[in-house]
Amino acid sequence: MSRELTTCQLIERSINKKFRKEIWTPFVQAIKKYELIQPGDHIAVCISGGKDSMLLAKLMQILQRITEVPFEVTYLVMDPGYNPINRQKIESNAKLLEIPIVVFETDIFDIVNEIDKSPCYLCARMRRGNLYAKAKELGCNKIALGHHMSDVIETTLMGMLYGSQIQGMMPKLHSTNFEGMELIRPMYCILEENVIAWKNYNDLEFIQCACRFTEHCTICDNGGGGSKRQEVKQLIKKLKKDNPTIETNIFNSIHNVSLDTLISYKQKGIVHSFLDSYDKK
């Protein structure tokens, strides 16, 4: 007689079976292709409470369990000032997924709440800085964030359409403010639609936006909002109707940049023009 699986075991099985092609395989491919994990790493998996970071935590937990590459993981939750409902949601989901989280408190929301100009930018910087600092304090050399392939694509298009620049989102970065620390994005090759499909298949609910300015967004609804990112999401969705490979094409384009055809580009803060070498050809 076969034993009954727990909820957590069923969720893990869905990753290994039903969503193996859409989630597990691209997760492993990204780690190998971009060399995100090295033997001896101690990685702080940063959990915000949303679907992406929670899935990342579960993926990293499964990987650590089966891989031959030895590495440590700390599942790090920073509370920037969540309301009780959001805080409880994060803790209950972590318990459901059997993820042993480490929670630390900050007063970021209180500070940002007093800022009139660019509060989101300041909040993001403060959250990143606090995560780096806590991770380093705990002996970690890397932090892992839940950005996925759709984030990469949208960021690239947003830079072109609204920022007048071609700028991607790197799969890993060395920290400029915390020596010896590195940021990695293990879900770099996973599309958001597959994260949503996994969430819905397992009937899971995660917080979407816990900001003081948008506290009504307590439960993920897979959309909404009037931001530029949402506009780009809708644009991609529209283009995808005529070209199903549009996302892959955009993603592959940032891996296949032809500098010979660009008017100018910036590297390490220095602008290079095609004129610099034009007459030397």
C-alpha positions as a Python dict, from the first residue, in 0.01 Angstrom:
ca = {
    (1, 'M'): (0, 0, 0),
    (2, 'S'): (151, 332, -111),
    (3, 'R'): (179, 603, 152),
    (4, 'E'): (-8, 930, 109),
    (5, 'L'): (212, 1222, 7),
    (6, 'T'): (216, 1546, 205),
    (7, 'T'): (120, 1876, 43),
    (8, 'C'): (484, 1974, 23),
    (9, 'Q'): (578, 1646, -142),
    (10, 'L'): (300, 1692, -399),
    (11, 'I'): (426, 2042, -476),
    (12, 'E'): (780, 1909, -521),
    (13, 'R'): (650, 1630, -742),
    (14, 'S'): (477, 1887, -965),
    (15, 'I'): (814, 2055, -1019),
    (16, 'N'): (989, 1729, -1102),
    (17, 'K'): (709, 1581, -1312),
    (18, 'K'): (442, 1811, -1457),
    (19, 'F'): (659, 2123, -1481),
    (20, 'R'): (994, 1958, -1537),
    (21, 'K'): (1032, 2098, -1891),
    (22, 'E'): (900, 2444, -1806),
    (23, 'I'): (1061, 2499, -1465),
    (24, 'W'): (1314, 2243, -1343),
    (25, 'T'): (1511, 2198, -1667),
    (26, 'P'): (1557, 2573, -1741),
    (27, 'F'): (1645, 2628, -1374),
    (28, 'V'): (1929, 2374, -1393),
    (29, 'Q'): (2034, 2501, -1736),
    (30, 'A'): (2070, 2858, -1608),
    (31, 'I'): (2285, 2747, -1315),
    (32, 'K'): (2515, 2554, -1547),
    (33, 'K'): (2521, 2800, -1838),
    (34, 'Y'): (2597, 3108, -1628),
    (35, 'E'): (2804, 2924, -1364),
    (36, 'L'): (2587, 3053, -1079),
    (37, 'I'): (2684, 2804, -807),
    (38, 'Q'): (3033, 2693, -712),
    (39, 'P'): (3147, 2430, -458),
    (40, 'G'): (3157, 2579, -109),
    (41, 'D'): (2911, 2862, -180),
    (42, 'H'): (2685, 2978, 100),
    (43, 'I'): (2382, 3130, -71),
    (44, 'A'): (2117, 3348, 90),
    (45, 'V'): (1794, 3284, -100),
    (46, 'C'): (1604, 3609, -55),
    (47, 'I'): (1231, 3555, -1),
    (48, 'S'): (993, 3849, -43),
    (49, 'G'): (683, 3632, -11),
    (50, 'G'): (580, 3647, -376),
    (51, 'K'): (540, 3352, -611),
    (52, 'D'): (883, 3395, -770),
    (53, 'S'): (1094, 3400, -456),
    (54, 'M'): (895, 3118, -297),
    (55, 'L'): (942, 2898, -604),
    (56, 'L'): (1312, 2987, -610),
    (57, 'A'): (1346, 2877, -247),
    (58, 'K'): (1185, 2542, -323),
    (59, 'L'): (1400, 2491, -635),
    (60, 'M'): (1718, 2566, -442),
    (61, 'Q'): (1610, 2331, -164),
    (62, 'I'): (1552, 2046, -408),
    (63, 'L'): (1879, 2115, -588),
    (64, 'Q'): (2082, 2115, -267),
    (65, 'R'): (1924, 1783, -176),
    (66, 'I'): (2027, 1603, -497),
    (67, 'T'): (2333, 1781, -634),
    (68, 'E'): (2690, 1654, -607),
    (69, 'V'): (2814, 2015, -578),
    (70, 'P'): (2837, 2099, -206),
    (71, 'F'): (2684, 2434, -112),
    (72, 'E'): (2493, 2582, 181),
    (73, 'V'): (2163, 2770, 170),
    (74, 'T'): (2002, 3016, 409),
    (75, 'Y'): (1642, 3112, 332),
    (76, 'L'): (1637, 3480, 422),
    (77, 'V'): (1322, 3685, 478),
    (78, 'M'): (1359, 4057, 541),
    (79, 'D'): (1056, 4220, 703),
    (80, 'P'): (1067, 4585, 590),
    (81, 'G'): (750, 4661, 788),
    (82, 'Y'): (489, 4419, 654),
    (83, 'N'): (138, 4441, 789),
    (84, 'P'): (38, 4138, 1005),
    (85, 'I'): (-157, 3975, 720),
    (86, 'N'): (139, 3975, 481),
    (87, 'R'): (385, 3864, 749),
    (88, 'Q'): (159, 3573, 844),
    (89, 'K'): (113, 3478, 477),
    (90, 'I'): (488, 3451, 426),
    (91, 'E'): (534, 3242, 740),
    (92, 'S'): (243, 3009, 662),
    (93, 'N'): (363, 2952, 303),
    (94, 'A'): (715, 2880, 425),
    (95, 'K'): (570, 2622, 666),
    (96, 'L'): (355, 2468, 391),
    (97, 'L'): (655, 2440, 158),
    (98, 'E'): (876, 2319, 445),
    (99, 'I'): (1127, 2600, 393),
    (100, 'P'): (1320, 2689, 713),
    (101, 'I'): (1324, 3068, 691),
    (102, 'V'): (1539, 3315, 883),
    (103, 'V'): (1350, 3642, 940),
    (104, 'F'): (1504, 3976, 1031),
    (105, 'E'): (1336, 4311, 1090),
    (106, 'T'): (1400, 4652, 932),
    (107, 'D'): (1215, 4985, 933),
    (108, 'I'): (1244, 5050, 559),
    (109, 'F'): (871, 5110, 502),
    (110, 'D'): (864, 5368, 782),
    (111, 'I'): (1158, 5554, 629),
    (112, 'V'): (1031, 5539, 271),
    (113, 'N'): (683, 5644, 382),
    (114, 'E'): (827, 5988, 460),
    (115, 'I'): (981, 6030, 114),
    (116, 'D'): (787, 6214, -156),
    (117, 'K'): (1031, 6177, -446),
    (118, 'S'): (1114, 5834, -594),
    (119, 'P'): (1010, 5625, -290),
    (120, 'C'): (1015, 5302, -491),
    (121, 'Y'): (1374, 5359, -604),
    (122, 'L'): (1489, 5431, -249),
    (123, 'C'): (1296, 5133, -111),
    (124, 'A'): (1455, 4897, -365),
    (125, 'R'): (1805, 5022, -285),
    (126, 'M'): (1753, 4998, 88),
    (127, 'R'): (1605, 4649, 65),
    (128, 'R'): (1895, 4526, -150),
    (129, 'G'): (2151, 4683, 84),
    (130, 'N'): (1993, 4530, 394),
    (131, 'L'): (1979, 4188, 230),
    (132, 'Y'): (2347, 4204, 134),
    (133, 'A'): (2446, 4318, 483),
    (134, 'K'): (2247, 4046, 662),
    (135, 'A'): (2362, 3775, 421),
    (136, 'K'): (2725, 3872, 475),
    (137, 'E'): (2669, 3877, 852),
    (138, 'L'): (2540, 3518, 827),
    (139, 'G'): (2851, 3408, 639),
    (140, 'C'): (2700, 3400, 291),
    (141, 'N'): (2898, 3492, -20),
    (142, 'K'): (2600, 3514, -256),
    (143, 'I'): (2239, 3627, -255),
    (144, 'A'): (1986, 3467, -491),
    (145, 'L'): (1689, 3665, -622),
    (146, 'G'): (1376, 3536, -795),
    (147, 'H'): (1397, 3737, -1117),
    (148, 'H'): (1290, 3525, -1413),
    (149, 'M'): (1316, 3529, -1792),
    (150, 'S'): (1007, 3750, -1828),
    (151, 'D'): (1169, 4010, -1600),
    (152, 'V'): (1477, 4005, -1824),
    (153, 'I'): (1270, 4052, -2140),
    (154, 'E'): (1052, 4326, -1992),
    (155, 'T'): (1350, 4514, -1849),
    (156, 'T'): (1520, 4508, -2189),
    (157, 'L'): (1212, 4646, -2365),
    (158, 'M'): (1145, 4906, -2095),
    (159, 'G'): (1498, 5037, -2135),
    (160, 'M'): (1447, 5078, -2509),
    (161, 'L'): (1093, 5217, -2503),
    (162, 'Y'): (1113, 5443, -2197),
    (163, 'G'): (1481, 5484, -2112),
    (164, 'S'): (1638, 5537, -2457),
    (165, 'Q'): (1893, 5265, -2393),
    (166, 'I'): (1960, 4899, -2455),
    (167, 'Q'): (2022, 4752, -2113),
    (168, 'G'): (1975, 4396, -1998),
    (169, 'M'): (1946, 4224, -1661),
    (170, 'M'): (2254, 4014, -1584),
    (171, 'P'): (2228, 3655, -1452),
    (172, 'K'): (2493, 3739, -1192),
    (173, 'L'): (2669, 4049, -1060),
    (174, 'H'): (2953, 4126, -823),
    (175, 'S'): (2846, 4367, -550),
    (176, 'T'): (3017, 4705, -569),
    (177, 'N'): (2937, 4793, -206),
    (178, 'F'): (2985, 4459, -29),
    (179, 'E'): (3324, 4306, -101),
    (180, 'G'): (3317, 3937, -176),
    (181, 'M'): (2940, 3929, -226),
    (182, 'E'): (2767, 3831, -549),
    (183, 'L'): (2407, 3840, -672),
    (184, 'I'): (2273, 3547, -874),
    (185, 'R'): (1944, 3488, -1057),
    (186, 'P'): (1887, 3110, -1087),
    (187, 'M'): (1540, 3150, -1247),
    (188, 'Y'): (1688, 3348, -1536),
    (189, 'C'): (1559, 3103, -1801),
    (190, 'I'): (1208, 3042, -1657),
    (191, 'L'): (910, 3228, -1804),
    (192, 'E'): (667, 3391, -1561),
    (193, 'E'): (368, 3220, -1721),
    (194, 'N'): (512, 2887, -1607),
    (195, 'V'): (560, 3015, -1252),
    (196, 'I'): (194, 3121, -1252),
    (197, 'A'): (87, 2784, -1395),
    (198, 'W'): (279, 2605, -1116),
    (199, 'K'): (119, 2829, -852),
    (200, 'N'): (-232, 2774, -986),
    (201, 'Y'): (-185, 2399, -1033),
    (202, 'N'): (-94, 2365, -665),
    (203, 'D'): (-365, 2610, -554),
    (204, 'L'): (-112, 2837, -383),
    (205, 'E'): (-156, 3199, -279),
    (206, 'F'): (134, 3438, -231),
    (207, 'I'): (158, 3807, -150),
    (208, 'Q'): (208, 4028, -454),
    (209, 'C'): (279, 4378, -329),
    (210, 'A'): (328, 4456, 38),
    (211, 'C'): (422, 4821, -4),
    (212, 'R'): (255, 5079, 223),
    (213, 'F'): (138, 5260, -91),
    (214, 'T'): (-41, 4953, -230),
    (215, 'E'): (-141, 4743, 68),
    (216, 'H'): (-462, 4638, -104),
    (217, 'C'): (-245, 4407, -322),
    (218, 'T'): (-204, 4141, -55),
    (219, 'I'): (-277, 3835, -266),
    (220, 'C'): (-122, 3761, -606),
    (221, 'D'): (-371, 3813, -889),
    (222, 'N'): (-131, 3758, -1180),
    (223, 'G'): (-170, 4104, -1319),
    (224, 'G'): (-323, 4442, -1261),
    (225, 'G'): (-153, 4772, -1203),
    (226, 'G'): (-87, 5060, -1436),
    (227, 'S'): (293, 5061, -1435),
    (228, 'K'): (519, 5076, -1738),
    (229, 'R'): (613, 4714, -1672),
    (230, 'Q'): (246, 4617, -1696),
    (231, 'E'): (223, 4807, -2026),
    (232, 'V'): (519, 4610, -2159),
    (233, 'K'): (364, 4283, -2035),
    (234, 'Q'): (51, 4362, -2235),
    (235, 'L'): (257, 4456, -2541),
    (236, 'I'): (442, 4124, -2531),
    (237, 'K'): (114, 3938, -2483),
    (238, 'K'): (-28, 4110, -2792),
    (239, 'L'): (281, 4040, -3005),
    (240, 'K'): (282, 3679, -2891),
    (241, 'K'): (-55, 3619, -3057),
    (242, 'D'): (106, 3660, -3399),
    (243, 'N'): (451, 3531, -3305),
    (244, 'P'): (457, 3264, -3030),
    (245, 'T'): (839, 3279, -3016),
    (246, 'I'): (855, 3654, -2948),
    (247, 'E'): (978, 3612, -2588),
    (248, 'T'): (1250, 3366, -2684),
    (249, 'N'): (1358, 3592, -2970),
    (250, 'I'): (1396, 3895, -2742),
    (251, 'F'): (1577, 3688, -2478),
    (252, 'N'): (1815, 3541, -2735),
    (253, 'S'): (1884, 3885, -2883),
    (254, 'I'): (2066, 4001, -2568),
    (255, 'H'): (2288, 3694, -2601),
    (256, 'N'): (2367, 3779, -2964),
    (257, 'V'): (2457, 4149, -2975),
    (258, 'S'): (2653, 4263, -3279),
    (259, 'L'): (2871, 4554, -3164),
    (260, 'D'): (2981, 4616, -3526),
    (261, 'T'): (2633, 4745, -3606),
    (262, 'L'): (2585, 4972, -3303),
    (263, 'I'): (2638, 5348, -3318),
    (264, 'S'): (2774, 5359, -2965),
    (265, 'Y'): (2792, 5152, -2650),
    (266, 'K'): (2897, 5204, -2290),
    (267, 'Q'): (3136, 4976, -2105),
    (268, 'K'): (3241, 5036, -1743),
    (269, 'G'): (3102, 5389, -1767),
    (270, 'I'): (3301, 5479, -2080),
    (271, 'V'): (3115, 5558, -2403),
    (272, 'H'): (3258, 5405, -2720),
    (273, 'S'): (3152, 5531, -3064),
    (274, 'F'): (3167, 5353, -3398),
    (275, 'L'): (3366, 5658, -3515),
    (276, 'D'): (3653, 5559, -3282),
    (277, 'S'): (3756, 5284, -3523),
    (278, 'Y'): (3562, 5374, -3838),
    (279, 'D'): (3855, 5505, -4043),
    (280, 'K'): (4084, 5226, -3921),
    (281, 'K'): (3890, 4958, -4105),
}
